[in-house]
């Protein structure tokens, strides 16, 4: 468990969600198998079948309000790009800046 001033970084995403609202091109598919992709509800896949469907820049699977309280509606079967984005990494910092949220400092 990574801690920052007593805060569990793994829980930061539930109060953020910025990465899921950063760009309609970001929640893309890359190394998922056909079996893994088949688990994602078809209504949440974009027309090109290349990533998640978005409403503007926001992933359709994102629930809640960015910067307040969020959750992924398909967390257990989310794409690999979503699994590899970590609190405090470069992608996280970029997305948080877009929404005016402070960066997460990791030790």
C-alpha positions in Angstrom: 0.0 0.0 0.0 1.4 3.4 -1.0 0.7 6.1 1.5 0.9 9.9 1.3 0.4 11.7 4.6 -1.7 8.8 5.9 -3.9 8.6 2.7 -4.2 5.3 0.9 -3.4 6.3 -2.8 -5.4 3.3 -4.1 -8.5 5.0 -2.8 -7.8 8.4 -4.6 -9.5 7.3 -7.8 -12.9 7.1 -6.1 -12.8 10.7 -5.2 -11.3 11.8 -8.6 -12.2 10.2 -11.9 -10.2 12.8 -13.9 -8.5 10.2 -16.1 -11.9 8.9 -17.1 -13.0 12.4 -18.3 -9.7 13.5 -19.9 -10.2 12.6 -23.5 -12.5 10.6 -25.7 -9.3 9.0 -27.2 -7.8 7.9 -23.9 -10.0 4.9 -22.9 -8.7 2.9 -25.9 -8.2 -0.8 -26.3 -4.7 -2.0 -26.7 -3.7 -5.5 -25.5 -7.0 -6.9 -24.5 -8.0 -10.4 -25.8 -11.2 -10.9 -27.7 -12.5 -12.7 -24.6 -11.7 -9.7 -22.4 -13.3 -7.3 -24.8 -16.4 -9.4 -25.0 -17.0 -8.8 -21.3 -17.4 -5.1 -21.8 -21.0 -4.2 -22.5 -21.4 -3.4 -26.2 -23.3 -0.2 -25.4 -20.1 1.1 -23.8 -17.8 0.4 -26.8 -17.3 3.2 -29.4 -18.4 2.8 -33.0 -14.9 2.0 -34.2 -14.6 -0.8 -31.7 -11.3 0.8 -30.6 -12.1 2.0 -27.1 -14.8 3.0 -24.7 -17.7 5.1 -25.8 -17.5 8.7 -24.5 -19.9 11.5 -23.9 -17.7 14.4 -24.9 -14.4 13.5 -23.2 -16.0 11.5 -20.5 -16.0 7.7 -20.6 -19.6 6.3 -20.6 -18.7 3.8 -17.8 -17.8 6.6 -15.4 -20.3 7.2 -12.7 -20.4 10.2 -10.3 -18.9 13.7 -10.3 -15.3 14.2 -11.3 -13.3 15.5 -8.3 -16.0 14.6 -5.8 -17.0 10.9 -5.9 -16.7 8.5 -8.8 -16.7 4.9 -9.7 -16.2 2.8 -12.8 -19.4 1.0 -13.9 -17.3 -1.9 -15.3 -14.4 -1.8 -12.9 -13.9 -5.6 -12.9 -13.6 -5.7 -16.8 -12.2 -2.3 -17.5 -9.6 -1.9 -20.3 -5.9 -2.4 -19.7 -5.2 1.3 -20.1 -7.5 2.0 -17.2 -5.8 -0.7 -15.1 -2.3 0.8 -15.7 -3.1 4.4 -14.8 -2.0 4.9 -11.2 -2.6 7.7 -8.7 0.2 10.2 -9.0 1.7 9.0 -12.3 2.2 11.3 -15.4 -1.2 10.5 -16.9 -3.0 11.1 -13.6 -1.3 14.4 -13.1 -2.2 15.5 -16.7 -5.8 14.6 -16.2 -6.1 16.2 -12.8 -4.6 19.5 -14.2 -7.4 19.6 -16.8 -10.0 19.6 -14.0 -8.0 22.0 -11.8 -7.4 19.3 -9.2 -4.1 19.3 -7.2 -1.5 16.7 -8.3 -1.0 13.7 -6.0 2.5 13.7 -4.6 4.1 10.3 -4.3 7.2 9.7 -2.3 
